[in-house]
Amino acid sequence: MLKFMNDNDYHDIGMVGPRYMWCNNKVGSARILEHLDRCLLNSLAIQKIKIAMVRHLARLASDHFPIVLKIFDESRSMARSIKFEDVWLSFKTSEHIVSKTWKKYFVGDDMEILNKKCKRALNDLFHWSKNKLKYFSSEKSRLKAEILSLQEEEATNGWLEDEKLCLLRSKVKELNVILNHLNTWWKQRAKVKWNVEGDSNTKVFHSFANVRRNTNTEDQREVEVVYYSFFLDKWKERKCCLDNWPNSWQVLNEDHKTWLKKELTSYEVKETVMKLGNNKAPGCDGLTHSFFKNFWEIIGGDVCKAVSLLERYFVSTHSKIQ
């Protein structure tokens, strides 16, 4: 069965409910339970459907469990947030877009201005790049067809004219560039860093991840109950004795306190940003470390101002508490 699935690009999307789906309705050692049926989808179906779930219902008057296949779930249908794409860095236009956004005037304190500029730059980059992935896919297909045509001509005639040979080499080079862009795009979506193991990120690997997504569905009411119970227990009133606690023996000396109160320099902020890892999950604003590292010469000044404002607020608040 496993060989059949691998040979035909089929994936078992899993199920929710009782593990077995058939029973011979006997008792004792004669009772038999079997897992007879399963739902298989190929990679194309998984990409198109997005959400598919098999649920085994309660067995009442039959020896088979009823099976329900859901291919759409309204609770999971929600607007996707915009996230920064590393593949945008491959185009010089992205730098021009960020630079143009950063020259615009925004109202607010240093932190608000930075957030507004980042949000505007991300939106501008997203709308500019809307058709880029479609362009990559169509160009990949077109270039493959043209390369195959030239190679078939070479195989038939035994040689190619110099002009067509140069054309073939340029097409191969262009295809490699497109494949590199697609690899970067898929790499950012990888649950596992295949690039560390030397594999390219393609639809083949992401099909396996998409299959798992079908089994990762939760009932929102159940999630709400779990959260409510956890925090109700966490924050319930407790009787605690606050007297005779031992004094802390690990305290900062005056030199450490003075060093902590020093204002961060622009060099220290930049050095910290440049040491951040690549291809990390974006923050709630949709920006990754790649955005700050690659556009630092444009945005660095505003980032340092925002950090300085945050630092001053922290120091003043700490002083008031003391």
C-alpha positions as CSV (number, residue, x, y, z in Angstrom):
1,M,0.0,0.0,0.0
2,L,2.8,2.4,0.9
3,K,4.6,1.7,-2.4
4,F,1.3,2.3,-4.3
5,M,0.9,5.6,-2.5
6,N,4.5,6.7,-3.2
7,D,4.3,5.7,-6.9
8,N,1.1,7.6,-7.5
9,D,1.7,10.7,-5.4
10,Y,-1.0,9.9,-2.9
11,H,-1.1,11.2,0.7
12,D,-3.2,9.9,3.6
13,I,-4.9,13.0,5.1
14,G,-5.6,11.2,8.4
15,M,-8.8,11.1,10.4
16,V,-10.5,12.4,13.6
17,G,-12.6,10.1,15.8
18,P,-12.4,6.3,16.5
19,R,-9.4,4.7,15.0
20,Y,-11.2,1.7,13.5
21,M,-14.2,1.9,11.1
22,W,-15.5,-1.7,11.0
23,C,-16.6,-4.2,13.6
24,N,-18.0,-7.7,13.3
25,N,-20.3,-7.1,16.3
26,K,-19.1,-10.1,18.2
27,V,-17.9,-10.3,21.8
28,G,-14.8,-11.5,23.6
29,S,-11.9,-12.9,21.6
30,A,-14.1,-13.3,18.5
31,R,-14.5,-9.5,18.3
32,I,-12.6,-8.0,15.3
33,L,-12.0,-4.3,14.6
34,E,-10.5,-3.2,11.3
35,H,-9.3,0.1,9.6
36,L,-10.6,-0.6,6.1
37,D,-11.1,2.7,4.4
38,R,-9.0,5.8,4.1
39,C,-9.0,9.0,2.2
40,L,-6.1,9.6,-0.2
41,L,-5.3,12.9,-2.0
42,N,-2.6,13.7,-4.5
43,S,-0.4,16.9,-4.2
44,L,-2.5,18.9,-6.6
45,A,-5.7,18.2,-4.7
46,I,-4.0,19.2,-1.4
47,Q,-2.8,22.4,-2.9
48,K,-6.3,23.2,-4.3
49,I,-8.4,22.1,-1.3
50,K,-6.2,23.5,1.4
51,I,-8.4,22.1,4.2
52,A,-9.6,18.5,4.2
53,M,-10.6,16.4,7.2
54,V,-12.0,12.9,7.6
55,R,-14.2,12.3,10.7
56,H,-15.4,8.9,11.9
57,L,-18.9,9.2,13.5
58,A,-20.5,7.0,16.1
59,R,-21.5,3.5,14.9
60,L,-25.1,2.7,15.9
61,A,-27.1,0.3,13.7
62,S,-24.3,-0.9,11.3
63,D,-21.0,-2.7,11.4
64,H,-19.4,0.3,9.7
65,F,-18.6,3.7,11.3
66,P,-20.1,6.5,9.2
67,I,-17.4,8.5,7.5
68,V,-17.6,12.2,6.7
69,L,-15.2,14.0,4.4
70,K,-15.0,17.8,5.0
71,I,-13.2,19.8,2.3
72,F,-13.9,23.2,3.7
73,D,-14.1,24.7,7.2
74,E,-15.4,28.2,7.6
75,S,-13.8,28.5,11.0
76,R,-10.3,28.3,9.3
77,S,-11.2,30.7,6.5
78,M,-9.7,34.0,7.6
79,A,-7.8,36.8,6.0
80,R,-4.1,36.2,5.7
81,S,-1.8,38.8,7.1
82,I,0.9,40.3,4.9
83,K,4.4,39.0,5.6
84,F,7.7,40.2,4.3
85,E,9.1,37.8,1.6
86,D,12.8,37.2,1.4
87,V,12.5,36.7,-2.4
88,W,11.7,40.5,-2.7
89,L,15.4,41.2,-1.8
90,S,16.4,39.7,-5.1
91,F,15.0,42.8,-6.9
92,K,16.6,46.2,-6.8
93,T,13.1,47.7,-7.0
94,S,12.3,46.6,-3.4
95,E,15.1,48.9,-2.1
96,H,13.7,51.8,-4.2
97,I,10.2,51.2,-2.7
98,V,11.4,51.1,0.9
99,S,13.5,54.3,0.3
100,K,10.6,56.1,-1.2
101,T,8.3,55.2,1.7
102,W,10.9,56.2,4.2
103,K,11.1,59.7,2.8
104,K,7.4,60.4,3.4
105,Y,6.3,62.4,6.4
106,F,4.5,60.7,9.3
107,V,3.1,62.1,12.5
108,G,3.8,60.6,16.0
109,D,6.6,59.8,18.4
110,D,9.7,57.9,17.2
111,M,8.1,54.5,17.9
112,E,4.8,55.4,16.2
113,I,6.7,56.8,13.1
114,L,8.8,53.6,12.8
115,N,5.7,51.4,13.0
116,K,3.8,53.5,10.4
117,K,6.7,53.5,8.0
118,C,7.2,49.7,8.4
119,K,3.5,49.1,7.8
120,R,3.4,51.3,4.8
121,A,6.6,49.8,3.3
122,L,5.3,46.3,3.7
123,N,2.0,47.2,2.0
124,D,3.8,48.9,-0.9
125,L,6.1,45.9,-1.3
126,F,3.1,43.4,-1.2
127,H,1.1,45.3,-3.9
128,W,4.2,45.6,-6.1
129,S,4.9,41.9,-5.8
130,K,1.4,40.5,-6.2
131,N,2.1,38.9,-9.6
132,K,5.7,37.9,-9.0
133,L,5.1,34.3,-8.0
134,K,2.7,33.7,-10.9
135,Y,5.4,35.2,-13.1
136,F,8.0,32.8,-11.7
137,S,5.8,29.8,-12.3
138,S,4.8,30.7,-15.8
139,E,8.4,31.7,-16.7
140,K,9.7,28.4,-15.3
141,S,7.3,26.4,-17.6
142,R,8.1,28.6,-20.6
143,L,11.9,28.3,-20.2
144,K,11.7,24.5,-19.7
145,A,9.7,24.1,-22.9
146,E,12.1,26.3,-24.8
147,I,15.2,24.5,-23.4
148,L,13.7,21.1,-24.2
149,S,12.9,22.3,-27.8
150,L,16.5,23.4,-28.4
151,Q,17.9,20.2,-26.8
152,E,15.7,18.0,-29.0
153,E,16.8,20.0,-32.1
154,E,20.4,19.4,-31.0
155,A,19.8,15.7,-30.5
156,T,18.1,15.4,-33.9
157,N,20.7,17.3,-35.9
158,G,23.7,16.3,-33.8
159,W,24.7,20.0,-33.4
160,L,23.4,23.5,-32.9
161,E,24.3,26.8,-34.6
162,D,26.5,29.1,-32.5
163,E,23.6,31.5,-32.2
164,K,21.2,28.8,-30.9
165,L,23.9,27.4,-28.6
166,C,24.3,30.8,-27.0
167,L,20.5,31.1,-26.7
168,L,20.3,27.7,-25.0
169,R,23.0,28.7,-22.5
170,S,21.2,31.9,-21.7
171,K,17.9,30.1,-21.3
172,V,19.5,27.6,-18.8
173,K,21.0,30.5,-16.9
174,E,17.7,32.3,-16.8
175,L,15.9,29.2,-15.6
176,N,18.4,28.8,-12.8
177,V,17.7,32.3,-11.6
178,I,13.9,31.6,-11.6
179,L,14.5,28.3,-9.7
180,N,16.6,30.2,-7.1
181,H,13.8,32.7,-6.6
182,L,11.2,29.9,-6.1
183,N,13.6,28.0,-3.8
184,T,13.8,31.2,-1.6
185,W,10.1,31.6,-1.6
186,W,9.5,28.0,-0.5
187,K,12.4,28.0,2.0
188,Q,10.6,30.8,4.0
189,R,7.6,28.5,4.4
190,A,9.5,25.4,5.4
191,K,8.6,23.9,8.8
192,V,11.9,22.1,8.7
193,K,15.1,23.8,7.3
194,W,15.7,21.5,4.4
195,N,18.5,23.8,3.2
196,V,20.6,22.7,6.2
197,E,20.3,19.1,4.9
198,G,21.1,20.2,1.3
199,D,17.6,19.9,-0.2
200,S,15.9,22.5,-2.3
201,N,12.5,23.7,-1.1
202,T,9.8,22.7,-3.6
203,K,6.2,21.7,-3.6
204,V,7.2,18.1,-3.0
205,F,8.4,18.8,0.5
206,H,5.5,21.2,1.3
207,S,2.9,18.6,0.3
208,F,3.9,16.6,3.3
209,A,3.5,19.6,5.6
210,N,0.1,20.5,4.1
211,V,-1.2,17.0,4.8
212,R,-0.4,17.5,8.5
213,R,-2.4,20.7,8.5
214,N,-5.6,18.6,7.9
215,T,-5.2,16.8,11.2
216,N,-4.3,20.0,13.1
217,T,-7.9,21.2,13.4
218,E,-9.3,22.2,16.8
219,D,-12.8,23.0,18.0
220,Q,-12.8,26.6,19.0
221,R,-15.1,26.0,21.9
222,E,-12.8,23.3,23.3
223,V,-9.8,25.8,23.0
224,E,-11.8,28.4,24.8
225,V,-12.7,26.0,27.6
226,V,-9.0,25.0,28.0
227,Y,-7.8,28.6,28.1
228,Y,-10.5,29.7,30.5
229,S,-9.8,26.8,32.9
230,F,-6.1,27.4,32.9
231,F,-6.2,31.1,33.7
232,L,-9.0,30.6,36.2
233,D,-6.8,28.2,38.1
234,K,-3.7,30.3,37.6
235,W,-5.1,33.6,39.0
236,K,-7.4,32.2,41.7
237,E,-7.0,33.7,45.2
238,R,-4.4,32.0,47.3
239,K,-3.4,32.4,50.9
240,C,0.3,33.2,51.0
241,C,2.6,34.2,53.8
242,L,4.7,37.2,52.6
243,D,6.7,37.6,55.9
244,N,10.3,36.4,56.6
245,W,11.3,35.9,53.0
246,P,15.1,35.6,52.7
247,N,17.0,38.6,51.2
248,S,18.3,38.2,47.7
249,W,22.0,37.5,47.7
250,Q,22.5,38.3,44.0
251,V,22.3,42.0,43.5
252,L,23.8,44.4,41.0
253,N,26.7,46.6,42.2
254,E,27.0,50.3,41.4
255,D,29.1,49.7,38.3
256,H,26.6,47.4,36.8
257,K,23.7,49.8,37.6
258,T,25.7,52.6,36.0
259,W,26.4,50.5,32.9
260,L,22.7,49.5,32.5
261,K,21.7,53.2,32.6
262,K,24.0,54.1,29.8
263,E,22.2,55.0,26.5
264,L,22.6,52.4,23.7
265,T,24.7,53.7,20.8
266,S,23.7,53.4,17.2
267,Y,26.6,51.0,16.7
268,E,25.3,48.6,19.4
269,V,21.8,48.6,18.0
270,K,23.1,47.9,14.5
271,E,25.4,45.2,15.7
272,T,22.5,43.5,17.5
273,V,20.3,43.6,14.5
274,M,23.0,42.2,12.2
275,K,23.5,39.2,14.5
276,L,19.8,38.2,14.3
277,G,19.2,34.9,12.5
278,N,18.0,34.6,8.9
279,N,14.8,33.0,7.6
280,K,13.0,33.4,11.0
281,A,9.3,33.6,11.6
282,P,8.0,37.1,11.2
283,G,6.7,39.2,14.1
284,C,3.0,40.3,14.5
285,D,3.7,43.1,12.1
286,G,4.7,40.7,9.4
287,L,8.4,41.8,9.2
288,T,11.3,39.4,9.4
289,H,14.9,40.1,10.5
290,S,15.8,40.1,6.8
291,F,13.9,43.4,6.3
292,F,15.9,45.2,9.0
293,K,19.2,43.7,8.1
294,N,19.0,44.3,4.3
295,F,17.5,47.8,4.4
296,W,19.5,49.1,7.5
297,E,21.2,51.9,5.5
298,I,17.7,53.3,4.8
299,I,15.8,52.5,8.0
300,G,18.6,52.3,10.6
301,G,18.3,55.9,11.8
302,D,14.6,55.5,12.7
303,V,15.1,52.2,14.3
304,C,17.8,53.7,16.6
305,K,15.5,56.6,17.5
306,A,12.7,54.2,18.4
307,V,15.1,52.1,20.6
308,S,16.3,55.2,22.3
309,L,12.7,56.3,23.1
310,L,11.9,52.8,24.5
311,E,15.1,52.9,26.6
312,R,14.3,56.3,28.0
313,Y,10.7,55.2,28.9
314,F,12.1,52.1,30.6
315,V,14.6,54.0,32.7
316,S,12.1,56.7,33.7
317,T,9.5,54.0,34.7
318,H,12.1,52.1,36.7
319,S,13.1,55.2,38.5
320,K,9.5,56.0,39.4
321,I,9.0,52.4,40.8
322,Q,12.1,52.8,43.0
